[in-house]
Amino acid sequence: MQQQKPNLSFWQIWNMCFGFLGIQFGFALQNGNVSRIFQTLGASVDDIPILWVAAPLTGLIVQPIVGYWSDKTWGRLGRRRPFFFYGAVLTTLSLFIMPNSPTLWIAAGVLWIMDASINVTMEPFRALVGDNLNEKQRATGYSMQSFFIGVGAVVASALPWMMTNWFDISNTASEGQIPESVKYAFYFGGAILFLAVVWTVIKTKEYTPEQLASFDSESSDLPYNNEPLRVINFAKGALVFALLGGGLLGCVVALELEKELYLLAALLLSFALVQLVAGFLQNKQRVSGGFYQVIYDVFTMPKTMQQLAVVQFFSWFSLFAMWIYTTSAVTSFHYGTSDVTSKAYNDGADWVGVLFAAYNGFAALAAIAIPVIVKRVGLAWAHCLNLLLGAGALISFMFIQQPHLLWLPMIGVGFAWASILSLPYAMLSNSLPSNKMGVFMGIFNFFIVIPQLLAASILGLILRHLFDNQPIYALVIGGVSLIFAAVSVLRVKTQTA
């Protein structure tokens, strides 16, 4: 006889999500300081997007793989917790190494390793909510994760500023050297990340495969649980993407276009190759392996997931623009300098850390308020309103002249951020089959990663050719992108069991 998953207590959900506090230390230090490290080590403003490509690319590859493996894992630490623990070890080591990178290219390589490690740790946390919570409590679980993301990022984003102003650690250094305040911030953040994730590993229990099988799955009436595999025309898709990628590559070479477009061409050609391999495996009836299963699930994802993909695309394009350009935008537009050795630049960079801490603080408060908004207007309208708040906030950077007033837009950014981290997952969760929770959560990450890769390919080009290489316009573009996301979310139709 099948059973319903029991409700978990507040503290059980708290402990299950606490590791996100540590994960956000890693993300916030990365987002707030890596552009600064790159510029300090000699990168120009228009080189920054392509250097950042490691972060989203690793997520594109790692998350579905980790999701697939964790769906099928059971060991002494359980199903998801082994990935939490080993990912945390690697992330902590990367945080210790990053601020000591001697060259720009070593820093870029460490970013690649660090982001892969964060993804190994983070992806199973999303799936764990689906594993351990019933349908009624999942929204609470995702909101709790958003709360810890906000709280962790408040402290982590402000760490360099705190090191300078509270502990009198220098925030300047000689040319080509990372300031001591940044180094100590990364050391402290790495330690907190490891301890927080270990807390969740120790304090959280997972259901055994037998227990999961005994529960009345909220997704039992949805497709994918028992239906036979469909035959997919991979050759057609491969041809389309090969023509697009090959045509773009030919134009880049023949017309000597910007090097960032090589990345976009490579992505298109790579997806064509992936489809060719999947088609070969399908024709040979070799469809039981992980590679084919992941690609098959990409092409047969639930309708709700397809609609949310558009929302995620515009949302994360905007966020990536904000993360990689806020430091250069604020230092050049509001502090009037691009000299990374100047006090004005480093004061501006520290202030950006405080601003990032502020929006994450407001996000923690928003995580408490958003469930109330959802009860009033529903999931889609709540997300729409929050995204519009974020859009207005990013565009306002262009019109606020005084740096000390830039904390005001962070209110809107915070509400948008908290909403992006919770409401799409709440809308999606009831449309996912329980036996593929991990892999579909990993595939959902595609629609976080792809817009970031696109941003890395074209944002620098857009700024150079249309906006005289002024990074402040990247924030305006991000605001416009959030408006498109807000409109798109109203098209999403949730599917329930």
Rosetta blueprint (number, residue, H / E / L):
1 M L
2 Q L
3 Q E
4 Q L
5 K L
6 P L
7 N L
8 L L
9 S L
10 F H
11 W H
12 Q H
13 I H
14 W H
15 N H
16 M H
17 C H
18 F L
19 G H
20 F H
21 L H
22 G H
23 I H
24 Q H
25 F H
26 G H
27 F H
28 A H
29 L H
30 Q H
31 N H
32 G H
33 N H
34 V H
35 S H
36 R H
37 I H
38 F H
39 Q H
40 T H
41 L L
42 G L
43 A L
44 S L
45 V H
46 D H
47 D H
48 I H
49 P H
50 I H
51 L H
52 W L
53 V L
54 A H
55 A H
56 P H
57 L H
58 T H
59 G H
60 L H
61 I H
62 V H
63 Q H
64 P H
65 I H
66 V H
67 G H
68 Y H
69 W H
70 S H
71 D H
72 K L
73 T L
74 W L
75 G E
76 R L
77 L L
78 G E
79 R L
80 R L
81 R H
82 P H
83 F H
84 F H
85 F H
86 Y H
87 G H
88 A H
89 V H
90 L H
91 T H
92 T H
93 L H
94 S H
95 L H
96 F H
97 I H
98 M H
99 P H
100 N H
101 S L
102 P L
103 T L
104 L H
105 W H
106 I H
107 A H
108 A H
109 G H
110 V H
111 L H
112 W H
113 I H
114 M H
115 D H
116 A H
117 S H
118 I H
119 N H
120 V H
121 T H
122 M H
123 E H
124 P H
125 F H
126 R H
127 A H
128 L H
129 V H
130 G H
131 D H
132 N H
133 L L
134 N L
135 E H
136 K H
137 Q H
138 R H
139 A H
140 T H
141 G H
142 Y H
143 S H
144 M H
145 Q H
146 S H
147 F H
148 F H
149 I H
150 G H
151 V H
152 G H
153 A H
154 V H
155 V H
156 A H
157 S H
158 A H
159 L H
160 P H
161 W H
162 M H
163 M H
164 T H
165 N H
166 W L
167 F L
168 D L
169 I L
170 S L
171 N L
172 T L
173 A L
174 S L
175 E L
176 G L
177 Q L
178 I L
179 P L
180 E H
181 S H
182 V H
183 K H
184 Y H
185 A H
186 F H
187 Y H
188 F H
189 G H
190 G H
191 A H
192 I H
193 L H
194 F H
195 L H
196 A H
197 V H
198 V H
199 W H
200 T H
201 V H
202 I H
203 K H
204 T L
205 K L
206 E L
207 Y L
208 T L
209 P H
210 E H
211 Q H
212 L H
213 A H
214 S H
215 F E
216 D L
217 S L
218 E L
219 S L
220 S L
221 D L
222 L L
223 P L
224 Y L
225 N L
226 N L
227 E L
228 P L
229 L L
230 R L
231 V L
232 I L
233 N L
234 F H
235 A H
236 K H
237 G H
238 A H
239 L H
240 V H
241 F H
242 A H
243 L H
244 L H
245 G H
246 G H
247 G H
248 L H
249 L H
250 G H
251 C H
252 V H
253 V H
254 A H
255 L H
256 E L
257 L L
258 E L
259 K L
260 E H
261 L H
262 Y H
263 L H
264 L H
265 A H
266 A H
267 L H
268 L H
269 L H
270 S H
271 F H
272 A H
273 L H
274 V H
275 Q H
276 L H
277 V H
278 A H
279 G H
280 F H
281 L H
282 Q H
283 N H
284 K L
285 Q L
286 R L
287 V L
288 S L
289 G L
290 G H
291 F H
292 Y H
293 Q H
294 V H
295 I H
296 Y H
297 D H
298 V H
299 F H
300 T L
301 M L
302 P L
303 K H
304 T H
305 M H
306 Q H
307 Q H
308 L H
309 A H
310 V H
311 V H
312 Q H
313 F H
314 F H
315 S H
316 W H
317 F H
318 S H
319 L H
320 F H
321 A H
322 M H
323 W H
324 I H
325 Y H
326 T H
327 T H
328 S H
329 A H
330 V H
331 T H
332 S H
333 F H
334 H H
335 Y L
336 G L
337 T L
338 S L
339 D L
340 V L
341 T L
342 S L
343 K H
344 A H
345 Y H
346 N H
347 D H
348 G H
349 A H
350 D H
351 W H
352 V H
353 G H
354 V H
355 L H
356 F H
357 A H
358 A H
359 Y H
360 N H
361 G H
362 F H
363 A H
364 A H
365 L H
366 A H
367 A H
368 I H
369 A H
370 I H
371 P H
372 V H
373 I H
374 V H
375 K H
376 R H
377 V H
378 G L
379 L H
380 A H
381 W H
382 A H
383 H H
384 C H
385 L H
386 N H
387 L H
388 L H
389 L H
390 G H
391 A H
392 G H
393 A H
394 L H
395 I H
396 S H
397 F L
398 M L
399 F L
400 I L
401 Q L
402 Q L
403 P H
404 H H
405 L H
406 L L
407 W L
408 L L
409 P H
410 M H
411 I H
412 G H
413 V H
414 G H
415 F H
416 A H
417 W H
418 A H
419 S H
420 I H
421 L H
422 S H
423 L H
424 P H
425 Y H
426 A H
427 M H
428 L H
429 S H
430 N L
431 S L
432 L L
433 P L
434 S H
435 N H
436 K H
437 M H
438 G H
439 V H
440 F H
441 M H
442 G H
443 I H
444 F H
445 N L
446 F H
447 F H
448 I H
449 V H
450 I H
451 P H
452 Q H
453 L H
454 L H
455 A H
456 A H
457 S H
458 I H
459 L H
460 G H
461 L H
462 I H
463 L H
464 R H
465 H H
466 L H
467 F L
468 D L
469 N L
470 Q L
471 P L
472 I H
473 Y H
474 A H
475 L H
476 V H
477 I H
478 G H
479 G H
480 V H
481 S H
482 L H
483 I H
484 F H
485 A H
486 A H
487 V H
488 S H
489 V H
490 L L
491 R L
492 V L
493 K L
494 T L
495 Q L
496 T L
497 A L
